[in-house]
Amino acid sequence: MTDLVSIITPSFNSAEFIEDTIQCVLDQTYKNWEWLITDDLSRDNTVEILNNYKDPRIKLQVLEKNGGAGNARNKSLERAQGRYIAFLDSDDLWYPEYLEMMIDYMKEKNAELVYCNYSRCDEHTMQPILKDFEADTVVTFSNLLKTCRLAPVSTMYDTKRVGKFFFPVKSKREDHVMWLNLLREIPEGHPLKQTLAKYRMRENSVSRKKKNIIKDQYLVYKDFMGFSTVKSLYYTANWALNGFLKYSKFFN
C-alpha cells in the first residue's frame, strides 16, 4: 500500500491560474494524496472554482481573516495526515510524474528531504524565460545559508522521519526560515536532477523584488537564526549575490 502524500497549497486571488494547477494534481500518476488548500480570503472567484471540483481528496478551508501565505500553509499543515509533505502554490505546476518520482527517489536515497529541477516560466505562456533551476548539489544547513536552493514547488520531506515543520508568520522570507530550521535537524537533502515542476515567474511576485527584501533576508539570520550582526550581514551579502546570479538573464 502506498503512503499518503499531503499537498500544501495557499490560495489568494488565484482564479486566473488555479484551474491549471488543479489539473496538474489530478493528472498525477501517484494517486494516494490529499490536497489541503487554505484560501486566504480571496476577493475573486477562487473559492467558487475550487468548490466546482468534487474530488474528496481536495480539502478546502477558507480563512475568515487574511494572514499571508505562511499562515495559510500552516493551516494546511495542521490538517495534514500524510507521511510525505509536498508544497504547490496555486499558480505553479507539476509534471504528472512529480509525486511518484520524488517518493521513489526519497526511498532510493533513504532521505528525509529531496528536491528537483524546475522550469522558470513566463506567467502567461508558461514557456521558460530562464534556464531551468538545477538541483545540482546535496543541500545542507551550511550551504542553504548562502542561497535558498529549495523552492516549495520542487521539494518534499518525510514527516515520519522529521515531523512537521511550520512557517514563521512574522517573516516575509518564511520559506527560507522553514527550510533552514528543517536542515538544522537532518544531515542533508538530496537532489533529483530532473525537471519535474514549473514555477510561474510573476511580475508582482514578492520573491523577485530582491532590492525590497534585503532587510527581510537580513532578519532571517539576525532574528530567526540568532546570528551576530556581522555574521548576518555576511550571509545577507552572499544571498544577494547568489540571488542576482539565479535570476539575471545575463547569467542564464
Disulfide bonds with the S-S distance in Angstrom:
none
